[in-house]
Amino acid sequence: MAGELDGMKVAVLATDGVEQVELERPWQSLEEAGAEPELVSLASGTITAYQHIDKGDEKKVDAVVSVADPDEYAALVLPGGVINGDFVRADADAVAFVKAFFEAGKPVAAICHAPWVLAEADVVRGRRMTSWPSLQTDLRNAGATWVDEEVVVDGNLVTSRNPDDLDAFGAAIVEQFARAADEDGDDEDE
């Protein structure tokens, strides 16, 4: 995986209550592939990650979503966590930030409860995707075809169910983000 995403700036949108392993493992996959992930959140300072229902580590915020520019990032990762997913989907700036990636055709990856944000942004209609099982009705009601699979790739969208799927999710993120970077490079050559 080393070098596939050299220099790619990736937004990782999360807030308090993010599932720690779903923040750290994709972050690690991105860094190992040469990407430069940045933690974008609802407020400056730090966020508190969770290990299921127990408080975990604090993470330093790199950018605040209300002033962050989606054009500065090549891709977006949305880690899960019940609290995180609910807080992020309730923030108008965060929803607009997410929607901007879809409007620009940039790759987006979401795991566990993060697809709530995608439903709120109205970007799942006609998409095949997965999530934590309790979100399936929400996603179907938002127009998605929900499936129970480890990882689902639908165009520029990568989704996964839970921490057990993190190896497959990390590999799919790197593969899809690299493919998008190659396609952008091909467009520049023409």
C-alpha positions as CSV (number, residue, x, y, z in Angstrom):
1,M,0.0,0.0,0.0
2,A,3.0,2.3,0.5
3,G,3.0,5.3,-1.8
4,E,-0.3,4.8,-3.6
5,L,-1.8,8.0,-2.2
6,D,1.4,10.1,-1.9
7,G,0.5,13.6,-0.9
8,M,-3.3,13.1,-1.1
9,K,-5.0,15.4,1.4
10,V,-8.0,13.5,3.0
11,A,-10.6,15.0,5.3
12,V,-11.7,12.7,8.2
13,L,-14.9,14.2,9.5
14,A,-15.7,13.3,13.1
15,T,-16.7,14.7,16.5
16,D,-17.0,13.6,20.1
17,G,-18.3,10.0,20.3
18,V,-16.5,8.8,17.2
19,E,-15.6,5.1,17.5
20,Q,-11.9,5.2,18.2
21,V,-10.9,2.2,16.2
22,E,-13.0,3.4,13.2
23,L,-11.0,6.7,13.3
24,E,-7.6,5.2,13.9
25,R,-7.5,2.2,11.6
26,P,-8.6,4.1,8.4
27,W,-6.3,6.9,9.4
28,Q,-3.4,4.4,9.6
29,S,-4.3,2.9,6.2
30,L,-4.3,6.4,4.7
31,E,-0.9,7.3,6.2
32,E,0.7,4.0,5.2
33,A,-0.4,4.6,1.6
34,G,1.2,8.1,1.7
35,A,-2.0,10.2,2.2
36,E,-2.2,13.2,4.6
37,P,-5.3,12.8,6.7
38,E,-6.7,15.8,8.6
39,L,-9.3,15.7,11.4
40,V,-12.1,18.0,10.5
41,S,-14.7,18.5,13.3
42,L,-17.6,20.6,14.5
43,A,-15.4,22.8,16.8
44,S,-11.7,23.5,17.4
45,G,-9.6,21.9,20.1
46,T,-10.0,18.2,20.7
47,I,-12.6,15.5,20.4
48,T,-13.1,12.5,22.6
49,A,-13.2,9.2,20.8
50,Y,-15.1,6.2,22.3
51,Q,-14.5,2.5,22.6
52,H,-18.1,1.5,22.1
53,I,-19.7,3.1,25.2
54,D,-16.5,3.9,27.1
55,K,-14.5,7.1,26.7
56,G,-11.3,6.6,24.8
57,D,-8.5,8.9,23.7
58,E,-8.7,12.6,22.9
59,K,-7.8,13.6,19.3
60,K,-6.5,17.0,18.1
61,V,-8.8,18.8,15.6
62,D,-7.0,20.1,12.5
63,A,-9.8,22.1,10.9
64,V,-13.3,23.2,11.8
65,V,-16.0,22.1,9.3
66,S,-17.8,25.5,9.3
67,V,-14.7,27.1,7.7
68,A,-13.0,24.1,6.1
69,D,-13.0,24.1,2.3
70,P,-13.9,20.8,0.6
71,D,-11.9,21.9,-2.4
72,E,-8.7,21.5,-0.4
73,Y,-9.3,17.8,0.0
74,A,-9.2,15.0,-2.5
75,A,-11.4,12.6,-0.5
76,L,-13.5,12.2,2.6
77,V,-13.6,9.5,5.3
78,L,-16.5,9.3,7.8
79,P,-15.8,7.1,10.8
80,G,-18.7,5.7,12.8
81,G,-19.9,5.8,16.4
82,V,-23.6,6.3,17.4
83,I,-22.9,9.7,19.1
84,N,-20.6,10.9,16.4
85,G,-23.0,10.0,13.6
86,D,-25.9,11.7,15.2
87,F,-24.0,14.9,16.1
88,V,-22.5,15.2,12.6
89,R,-25.8,14.7,10.8
90,A,-27.4,17.3,12.9
91,D,-24.8,19.9,11.9
92,A,-25.8,21.9,8.8
93,D,-22.1,22.8,8.0
94,A,-21.0,19.2,8.3
95,V,-23.9,18.0,6.0
96,A,-23.0,20.7,3.4
97,F,-19.3,19.7,3.6
98,V,-20.2,16.1,2.9
99,K,-22.6,17.0,0.1
100,A,-19.8,19.0,-1.6
101,F,-17.7,15.9,-2.0
102,F,-20.5,14.2,-3.8
103,E,-21.2,17.2,-6.0
104,A,-17.5,17.3,-7.0
105,G,-17.4,13.5,-7.7
106,K,-14.7,13.0,-5.1
107,P,-14.4,9.6,-3.3
108,V,-16.1,9.2,0.1
109,A,-15.8,6.3,2.6
110,A,-18.2,5.7,5.5
111,I,-18.4,3.0,8.1
112,C,-20.9,1.9,10.8
113,H,-23.2,4.8,11.9
114,A,-21.6,7.4,9.5
115,P,-24.0,6.7,6.7
116,W,-26.6,8.6,8.7
117,V,-24.7,11.7,7.6
118,L,-25.0,10.5,3.9
119,A,-28.8,10.1,4.3
120,E,-29.1,13.5,5.8
121,A,-27.1,15.0,2.9
122,D,-29.5,13.2,0.5
123,V,-26.7,11.5,-1.4
124,V,-27.6,7.8,-1.1
125,R,-30.6,7.7,-3.5
126,G,-30.0,4.9,-6.0
127,R,-26.8,3.8,-4.3
128,R,-25.9,0.2,-3.1
129,M,-24.4,0.4,0.3
130,T,-24.0,-1.1,3.8
131,S,-23.8,0.2,7.3
132,W,-24.4,-0.8,10.9
133,P,-27.5,-3.0,10.6
134,S,-29.8,-0.6,12.6
135,L,-29.4,2.1,9.9
136,Q,-30.8,-0.1,7.1
137,T,-34.3,1.3,7.3
138,D,-33.0,4.8,7.4
139,L,-30.9,4.2,4.3
140,R,-33.7,2.4,2.4
141,N,-36.1,5.3,3.3
142,A,-33.4,7.7,1.9
143,G,-33.4,5.7,-1.4
144,A,-30.5,3.4,-1.0
145,T,-30.3,-0.4,-1.6
146,W,-29.0,-1.7,1.7
147,V,-27.0,-5.0,1.8
148,D,-25.3,-6.9,4.6
149,E,-21.7,-7.1,3.2
150,E,-18.3,-6.5,4.6
151,V,-17.5,-3.6,2.2
152,V,-19.5,-2.2,-0.7
153,V,-18.1,0.0,-3.4
154,D,-20.7,1.9,-5.5
155,G,-19.0,4.4,-7.8
156,N,-17.1,6.9,-5.6
157,L,-18.7,5.6,-2.4
158,V,-17.2,3.0,-0.1
159,T,-19.2,1.7,2.9
160,S,-18.6,-0.8,5.6
161,R,-20.6,-2.3,8.6
162,N,-18.5,-2.3,11.7
163,P,-15.0,-2.6,13.3
164,D,-14.8,-6.3,12.2
165,D,-14.7,-5.0,8.6
166,L,-11.8,-2.6,9.1
167,D,-9.2,-4.6,7.2
168,A,-11.4,-4.7,4.1
169,F,-12.6,-1.1,4.6
170,G,-9.0,0.2,4.8
171,A,-8.0,-1.7,1.7
172,A,-11.0,-0.5,-0.3
173,I,-10.4,3.1,0.8
174,V,-6.8,3.0,-0.5
175,E,-7.8,1.3,-3.7
176,Q,-10.7,3.6,-4.5
177,F,-8.9,6.8,-3.5
178,A,-5.9,5.7,-5.7
179,R,-8.2,5.0,-8.6
180,A,-9.8,8.4,-8.2
181,A,-6.4,10.1,-8.1
182,D,-5.3,8.2,-11.3
183,E,-8.5,9.3,-13.0
184,D,-7.9,12.9,-12.0
185,G,-4.3,12.6,-13.3
186,D,-5.6,11.2,-16.6
187,D,-7.9,14.2,-17.0
188,E,-5.1,16.6,-16.5
189,D,-3.0,14.9,-19.2
190,E,-5.7,15.4,-21.9
